[in-house]
Amino acid sequence: MNSKAICVYLDDSDKMEEEFSWLYKTWILNDLENDFDLVVFYNPSAEKRLEKFDGIVKYEMPYVRYSEKYKFLNSHYFCLPKYSKCLEKYEYILKTDCDVFLTHNIKNYIPSKFLVGQGGYYNTADKEALRAIQSIADLLGYSNGAGKFNACGASFFGKTNQVLQVVQLQAYLTERILDLFDSMSIKEVGTLHKGVSSMIAGEIVINSVFTHQHISLYVLDNKCWETATIGSDVIHIHAWHSRLKWSKHDYFDEKYKDWKVKKINIYDNAANYCHWIATSSIEEIRKNKNIWRKYVNKASK
């Protein structure tokens, strides 16, 4: 057993299964099997979807609490005490989503602080959005719960007990924010709406729990675009909800059918890397990973 784990939740959908394959293929490509366990909590009806992913650790998890009406919550609920007992054996965990790509820089990586991803659910220069988040924090009883660290992302990486505590509180506050939206106690402000309740909750938690010396912001959830390079500080790339290339929406809409990434250009930018991973089979990755490693070595020089 490894001392670190990458943890996700898989629902029963074709799209989510393919997104998880991106994470899985980068776990294989970058030789992370002996560094991180890949732990998947899954909807019982999705069990057959996991049969082709050798080497992962699987735990069945039904819809619970608010997850029937807010589908993102099971990706937080697996950190609740009822389900997280199996995670306590790890020293560090990376809690993330299925639609991510790991890079070679995460191999042997041990966080010295609590790592937080970057989010895109509002513009951090938007004063109205900041005031709205602060007002939500006030309603929840977290008067100092917003404005210090803005637009936190979906992923956390740190000591297991810290990650579990943060995500447990995030899940609880998400439920309360959903109730506030349903009761019209809070209203939509720009891009802040019911659909990003868990992101709002995460930001309030991070602002309430951490000080600057204990946290590293925006290390995770790096952008997947052509303008983004895979520098030595990029360990984790997220498929952002945008139409900028590389866009998972355009990918699923088959707008990249004629785009082929040459092996020599795989690591030129994040878009090339993500598209190459998405369009390569698990078998190709496993068979040729030692050959392709020379391209990452070249890119790192």
Secondary structure, 3 states (H helix, E strand, C coil): CCCEEEEEEECCCHHHHHHHHHHHHHHHHCCCCCCEEEEEEECHHHHHHHCCCCCCEEEECCCCHHHHCCHHHHHHHCCCHHHHHHHCCCCEEEECCCCEEECHHHCCCCCCCEEEEECCCCCCCCHHHHHHHHHHHHHHCCCCCCCCCCCEEEEEEEEHHHHHHHHHHHHHHHHHHHHHHHCCCCCCECCECHHHHHHHHHHHHHHHHCCHHHEEEEEECECCCCCCCCCCCCCEEECCCCCCCCCHHHHHCCCCCCCCCCHHHCCCCHHHHHHHHHHCCHHHHHHHHHHHHHHHHHHHC
